[in-house]
Amino acid sequence: MKERLTELPLLLADVPATLRQALAQEGVPFEEQSSGHAAKFVLFDSRRSRPFLNEGQVAIDVDLLRSGRSRDPFTALADEGAACYEWQIGGLAVRETVARVDRAAVRGRLLNGLRIQIEAAGGVWLRVSPYPRTYRTAFNFRLDHDDYDSHDFDATLKAIAGHEHAISHYVCAATHAWCPEAFARMKGWHVGSHGWWHHTYREPADNLTNVRRGIESLRAMGLDPVGFAAPHGRFNAGLLAALEELGVTHSSEFGLAYDDLPFFPRQSEVLQIPVHPICLGVCLDAARRSVDGAITQEAAAETALEHWRAVIAQKHAAREPIFFYGHPDRRLGRYPRLLREVLDDVSQLPDVWRTTLADFECWWRERAKIKVVARRTEQGLEIKATGLPARHLATLEHVRGKLVAEIELDQRPRSYSDGALNWRPLEALRSFRLVGTTSPAGLRAGLRSYLDWERVTPLDEISVRTWRGWAKRTLRRMRA
């Protein structure tokens, strides 16, 4: 008797790389068609080629997912550009340079369309939950230590007391090099690198030098840095190349992605962990720009707190990761109550995994190794899972129309019928979405970006191996 084709994994023929990335983020099982797996559904892109099908296989043309879109969603997900946006938040005109594509929104619409196609063809939609079993979401507060102020540093550490397991510290080594007491107090916590100088360079060699020096300095102070967060949240190919060469395992830049699930950009091994881009600092900056200083710093701080609380509530309801960031120096250290109240609020919510970004990275890599095979049986579906993590328990989510049910994964094959599952309403594609307007950079800002203009790097340390470095060093010397 011929073996029945499996419902999952999906088989991918010649499809855009960003579709593979989106499916991996979502946790939907897939393999390359060349793997030889006897699966029912073969995804292909008719703009590229048409697949060879075995008996019983069903072809799904992902080109149909482009229909009616103002922009090709696969191209949009490959966009690594950033732009300055402005949002109205509680009376504040908040500005930040973030990814110009809302990747989570594009991915959500794309995969929802694919799910509808597969369900219409008689298939099922299963995905591995983004969080270990029993958790509905995860929370982390990322602290970027740009500069060192003893008062602000101390106030920040007092605010996070008792919540250290939910905090990740990324330290700019140059500004902390003469403060060994700061490093001593962070031992045993998750610490990552924020570079040596607080600047993200355009040239790969400059990034390599800066990131390496920062990591080596932290190690020399007795810390074991895991991960990197780029200064100003910027991302570029040169930075990614430097991180890969140095073996950095994760990074976090809202210039590439924000409010989204983690992913591996450009099929690299450096996991990108997006965060929410609105921090206390940009709210305080917005207050300074208000007409005649009509909005006080204290009012701006309260606005930031209320904004964070709204994001927490909505993301918790929608089972989306709650990853914030902020700065101890001159910001959270001056308003430590905000940090403490956010941490206390989250601790009162049910089913939240309060974790470091280093631990979340470990989970995400374990999740990526899980292999799920689903096969039709007389009872319903038989699920086989391999590669299950040792440290965490995993959950499979069965989505059907507007409903979703959870299935515990273990090493034994499990059969179940739809009627035996506890179904609940499926959350909306996005519960929270920043809706803002782009703010034109202007000729001067564009030129500064093109020249990689900054005043952080000491004049005698600016590399002149490239024309851009030579121009920057010359102009800095002229303006000195």
Disulfide bonds with the S-S distance in Angstrom:
none
